[in-house]
Amino acid sequence: MDLTLGPHTYTLHATEQAGTATAHAVRVDTGDRFGLDVTGNSEPEALDKLTRWLEWQYAHTQALEALQQAERAYHRALADAAFATARDSNAVDGSKVSLEQVDAARTTLDDVRGRRPSV
């Protein structure tokens, strides 16, 4: 079973032994294992848990990258404001808007982290 999330495709593998199924993901482009080994009572359950974790991991990565980009933009806006003239309110407004974007990105990341599936 293949799963594509963003630019990456994973092949999901599951095996069952003594009533416990274990699933893991392998990145198609590198052949490397990725993420956690997940267990379940059956192969479909283990694969479902793994899929939910991989989807969460992708959302978490996206939210973290968005926060980092917002922080970089905020730092640039602060530097611009520091060298702006007293009459240039655009620089001050830019840093205020950038700070609001950082707060929104942080809230999104916190929401994603709160949805982490148990595996």
C-alpha positions in Angstrom: 0.0 0.0 0.0 1.4 3.4 -1.0 0.6 6.7 0.7 1.6 10.1 -0.7 1.9 13.1 1.6 3.2 16.3 0.0 6.3 15.5 -2.0 6.9 12.1 -0.4 5.5 8.7 -1.1 5.7 5.9 1.5 5.1 2.2 1.0 3.3 0.8 4.1 4.2 -2.7 5.2 2.4 -4.8 7.8 3.1 -8.2 9.3 1.1 -10.2 11.8 2.6 -12.6 14.3 1.1 -14.2 17.3 -2.1 -12.1 17.1 -0.2 -8.7 16.9 0.3 -6.8 13.7 3.1 -4.4 13.2 3.3 -1.7 10.5 6.1 0.5 9.2 6.6 3.0 6.4 9.4 3.1 3.8 10.1 6.2 1.8 9.9 5.3 -1.9 12.5 7.8 -3.1 15.2 6.6 -0.6 14.2 3.2 0.5 14.7 4.3 4.1 12.3 3.4 6.9 10.4 6.5 8.2 8.6 7.1 11.4 7.4 4.7 14.0 6.7 1.0 14.1 3.0 0.8 14.9 1.2 -2.2 16.4 -2.5 -3.2 16.3 -4.7 -6.3 16.7 -4.8 -6.8 12.9 -2.9 -5.6 9.9 -5.7 -3.2 8.8 -5.7 -1.7 12.3 -1.9 -1.3 12.4 -1.9 0.2 8.9 -4.7 2.6 9.9 -2.8 3.8 12.9 0.4 4.2 10.8 -1.5 6.2 8.2 -3.0 8.5 10.8 0.4 9.1 12.4 2.0 9.8 9.0 -0.7 12.3 8.1 -0.3 14.0 11.5 3.5 14.0 11.1 3.1 15.7 7.7 0.7 18.3 9.1 3.0 18.9 12.1 6.0 19.5 9.7 3.9 21.9 7.6 2.8 23.8 10.7 6.3 24.0 12.1 7.7 25.3 8.8 5.0 27.9 8.6 5.9 29.1 12.1 9.6 29.3 11.3 8.8 31.3 8.1 6.5 33.7 10.1 9.3 34.1 12.7 11.8 35.0 10.0 9.5 37.5 8.4 8.9 39.0 11.9 12.6 39.4 12.5 13.0 41.0 9.1 10.2 43.4 9.9 11.7 44.3 13.3 15.1 45.1 11.6 13.3 47.2 9.0 11.4 49.1 11.7 14.6 49.7 13.7 16.1 51.6 10.8 12.9 53.3 9.6 12.4 57.0 10.2 10.0 58.1 12.9 7.5 59.2 10.2 7.5 55.8 8.5 4.5 54.0 10.1 4.6 51.3 7.5 7.6 49.7 9.1 5.9 49.6 12.5 2.7 48.3 11.0 4.7 45.6 9.2 6.2 44.3 12.4 2.7 44.3 14.1 1.2 42.3 11.2 4.2 40.0 11.2 3.8 39.4 15.0 0.1 38.5 14.4 1.2 36.0 11.8 3.7 34.5 14.2 0.9 34.1 16.8 -1.5 32.6 14.3 1.2 30.1 13.1 2.0 29.2 16.7 -1.7 28.6 17.4 -2.0 26.4 14.4 1.1 24.4 15.5 -0.4 24.0 19.0 -3.7 22.8 17.5 -1.8 20.2 15.3 0.2 19.0 18.3 -3.0 18.6 20.2 -4.3 16.2 17.6 -1.3 13.8 17.7 -2.7 10.3 17.4 -1.8 7.7 20.0 0.0 4.8 18.5 
